[in-house]
């Protein structure tokens, strides 16, 4: 799921839709320059890998290739 990918990729936090949890994460990210900088450095490659149309097409191609060889 996307929330797992965000967590594993280290590009953000996933929190419940609870105001207190959201506020805590905002405070955490705003107070942690190193963590924020590291996440920012990983964000662009993460998005390109997951949401670039050529990458999406490649994943589908690989998926269909596996289906035809099973």
Helices and strands as residue ranges (DSSP letters): H 2-9, H 19-31, H 33-51, H 53-69
